[in-house]
Amino acid sequence: MKLLSPSLPQNLSPAPDFSIQAAHSAETQEPLSGLLVEHALLTGSDLSGLTLEGVRFQGCRFLECDCSHWEMTDVVFQDCDLSGSTFADGIWCRVALEDCRALGTAFQQCGLQHVSFRGCKLSYANFTAQRVKGGLWSGCDLSQASMASCVWKGVAYSECNLTGVRFFHTPLAGVDLTTCRLEGLILSDAGEELRGVIVDRWQAGELARRLGIVIRE
């Protein structure tokens, strides 16, 4: 599947006080469109239920904020810190996160279509029960993240740290993990999640030991 990138307007309008615009959008139910949000700092804010179209977030910090039920189309987060916030139950279409920090961030039960995470720190993030059609994680630290009970189509991983990731009840058939670190994956007892996964010979040995299989050279 070819991953589509966000399509932003050429001229974005600066948003000097995003919190005020977000509150107005929540009250009027009007989408936030064509905005450039730079260096916004919000902690513990209720930003739930927003609709965003053609928005770039640059160098923002949303810490422990409620960003649940966001509907995003053509949105970019670049060099942002979203740690401890929740983006649960969102609908994302053509969204990109680049060089972002999202430690322990909640992304569970989102519907993602053509979404990419590049160079992001996502340790302990929660991606449980996501429905993904076209997704890329590239150069990300996903150690100890949860990706349980997900439904994927057209998902790719490249050079990611997947140490201790919880893939419980998420089928990995056709997913190429040959460039990723796979130590300590959390799987079901039978390891049925691994059926059809693509790994190299060294990773296969590690996964076999995880399942109690003894390989003799």
Backbone hydrogen bonds, N-H to C=O, Kabsch-Sander energy under -0.5 kcal/mol:
donor,donor_aa,acceptor,acceptor_aa,energy
3,L,1,M,-0.5
8,L,6,P,-0.7
12,L,10,Q,-0.7
13,S,34,G,-3.1
15,A,36,L,-2.2
20,I,17,D,-0.6
21,Q,17,D,-1.7
22,A,18,F,-2.9
23,A,19,S,-2.1
24,H,20,I,-2.2
25,S,21,Q,-2.3
26,A,22,A,-2.5
27,E,23,A,-1.8
28,T,24,H,-2.5
29,Q,25,S,-2.0
30,E,25,S,-0.6
32,L,51,T,-3.1
33,S,31,P,-0.7
34,G,53,E,-1.9
35,L,54,G,-0.5
36,L,13,S,-2.5
37,V,35,L,-0.5
37,V,56,R,-3.1
38,E,36,L,-0.7
39,H,58,Q,-2.7
42,L,61,R,-2.9
44,G,63,L,-2.7
47,L,45,S,-0.9
47,L,66,D,-2.3
49,G,68,S,-2.7
50,L,47,L,-0.7
52,L,71,E,-2.8
53,E,32,L,-2.8
54,G,73,T,-2.3
55,V,74,D,-1.0
56,R,35,L,-2.4
57,F,76,V,-3.4
58,Q,37,V,-3.2
58,Q,56,R,-0.6
59,G,78,Q,-2.6
61,R,40,A,-3.3
62,F,81,D,-2.5
63,L,42,L,-2.6
63,L,61,R,-0.6
64,E,62,F,-0.5
64,E,83,S,-1.7
66,D,45,S,-2.8
67,C,65,C,-1.0
67,C,86,T,-2.5
69,H,88,A,-2.7
70,W,67,C,-0.7
71,E,50,L,-2.5
72,M,70,W,-0.6
72,M,91,I,-2.6
73,T,52,L,-2.3
74,D,93,C,-2.1
75,V,94,R,-1.4
76,V,55,V,-2.3
77,F,96,A,-2.8
78,Q,57,F,-3.0
78,Q,76,V,-0.5
79,D,98,E,-2.7
81,D,60,C,-2.6
82,L,80,C,-0.6
82,L,101,R,-3.7
84,G,103,L,-1.6
85,S,82,L,-1.8
86,T,65,C,-2.4
87,F,106,A,-4.1
89,D,108,Q,-2.1
90,G,87,F,-0.8
91,I,70,W,-2.3
92,W,111,G,-2.8
93,C,72,M,-2.7
94,R,113,Q,-2.5
95,V,114,H,-1.0
96,A,75,V,-2.2
97,L,116,S,-2.7
98,E,77,F,-3.0
99,D,118,R,-3.2
101,R,80,C,-2.9
102,A,100,C,-0.5
102,A,121,K,-3.2
104,G,123,S,-2.4
105,T,102,A,-1.3
106,A,85,S,-2.5
107,F,105,T,-0.6
107,F,126,N,-3.3
109,Q,128,T,-2.6
110,C,107,F,-0.8
111,G,90,G,-2.5
112,L,110,C,-0.6
112,L,131,R,-2.8
113,Q,92,W,-2.0
114,H,133,K,-1.4
114,H,134,G,-0.8
115,V,134,G,-2.1
116,S,95,V,-2.1
117,F,136,L,-2.8
118,R,97,L,-3.0
119,G,138,S,-3.0
121,K,100,C,-2.5
122,L,120,C,-0.8
122,L,141,D,-2.8
124,Y,143,S,-1.8
125,A,122,L,-2.0
126,N,105,T,-2.6
127,F,125,A,-0.6
127,F,146,S,-3.3
129,A,148,A,-2.9
130,Q,127,F,-1.0
131,R,110,C,-2.5
132,V,130,Q,-0.6
132,V,151,V,-2.7
133,K,112,L,-2.8
134,G,153,K,-2.5
135,G,154,G,-1.8
136,L,115,V,-1.9
137,W,156,A,-2.1
138,S,117,F,-2.9
139,G,158,S,-3.2
141,D,120,C,-2.2
142,L,140,C,-0.8
142,L,161,N,-2.1
144,Q,163,T,-2.5
145,A,142,L,-2.3
146,S,125,A,-2.5
147,M,145,A,-0.5
147,M,166,R,-3.2
149,S,168,F,-2.4
150,C,147,M,-0.6
151,V,130,Q,-2.7
152,W,150,C,-0.5
153,K,132,V,-1.6
156,A,135,G,-2.2
157,Y,176,D,-0.7
158,S,137,W,-2.3
161,N,140,C,-2.4
162,L,160,C,-0.9
162,L,181,R,-1.9
164,G,183,E,-2.7
165,V,162,L,-2.0
166,R,145,A,-2.6
167,F,165,V,-0.9
167,F,186,I,-2.0
170,T,167,F,-2.3
172,L,193,E,-2.3
174,G,196,G,-2.6
175,V,172,L,-2.2
176,D,174,G,-0.5
177,L,175,V,-0.7
177,L,198,I,-2.9
180,C,177,L,-1.8
181,R,160,C,-2.2
185,L,182,L,-1.0
186,I,165,V,-2.7
187,L,185,L,-0.7
191,G,188,S,-0.9
194,L,191,G,-1.9
195,R,192,E,-1.4
197,V,194,L,-2.3
198,I,175,V,-2.5
199,V,197,V,-0.6
204,A,200,D,-2.4
205,G,201,R,-1.7
206,E,202,W,-1.8
207,L,203,Q,-2.7
208,A,204,A,-2.3
209,R,205,G,-2.2
210,R,206,E,-1.8
211,L,207,L,-1.4
212,G,209,R,-1.5
213,I,208,A,-3.1
215,I,213,I,-0.6
216,R,214,V,-0.6
